[in-house]
Amino acid sequence: MYVYKNSKTKSSHPKSAESEVTQTKLKSIFDNSPLMIFILDKDGFIKEVNSRGAKELGYEINELVNQHVTFVFHKEDWLTVKNK
C-alpha cells in the first residue's frame, strides 16, 4: 500500500499543455496501478484512493473518501499509523 500525504496548495498559474499531459499520465498510473494508492490530506483523511485500494479492502471508492486513514487499519494499529 502506498500512502501519500498531500500538503500542496492550489496554484493560480495556468496549466501548460505539457502539464496537462503529465497530469493525464499520472492519473493513468494512479487508476491502473496494481498497488493500493491512497492520497491523504495533512490531517490523515483520505482524499483519493485508486480502484485497486478500494477493491482490495472490499469497499467502493466513495465509501473511503473523507474517512480517516485509520478506518482501513485494525484498531490495534491505529496509534502506530497516527504517529507516522
N, C-alpha and C positions, 0 to 999 in steps of 0.2 A: 504494500500500500504506500502510495506517495501522498504526502500532505504538504500543501503549500500555504503559508500564511501570507495573505495579501495585505500589504500596508501602503499601497500606492494611492495617490490622489489622482483625480481626473485632471487631464491636461486640457488646456484651452487651445492647443496647437492643432491646426487641421491635419488630418491624416494624409500621407502621401500615397501614391499608387503602390510603392514598394512596401510601405507599412501595411496596406490592405492585403497584399499577397502574403506577407509574413503572418498576419492575423489569421488568414484563411488556412495556411499550413498548420499553424499551432492548434487551431480549432479541430482540424482533421486528425492530428496526432492525439489530442485530448479525447475526441469521440471514438477513435478506433484503437486506442491503446489496450493491450491485453492486461495492463495493470489497473488497479483501482486508484483513481486520482481524485483527491478532494482539494478544493480551494477554500481556505478559511479566511475570515476577517481577523483583525488583530485581537479580538476577544475570544476566538476559537469557535465561532459559529460557521457552519457550512454555507458557503455562498454558491458553490458549484460542485457537482460530482458527475463523473462520467457514467455512462450506462453500465460499464463493467463493475464499477464500485457499487452501484445500486443493486445490480443483479446478484452479485456475489453475496451480498448481505440480505437478500430477499426483500428488498424494498423497491418502490418506484422512486425515480429521481425527486419528484415533488414531495415525497414523504421525508426526505433527508435534508432538503434545502431549508435553511433557517434553524435547524436543530444544532445544539452544541455538539462538538465533535465527540464528547464523552458518550453521546447517545449510541455510538457504534462500538463502544468498548464494554467489556464486562465491568460491573460495578467495582470489583476488587482492583481494577487497573486505573480507575479514574484519577486518583491522586498522582500517579506516575505520569499520566497523559497531561494533566493540568500543569505539571512542573516542567514540561518540555517546551 
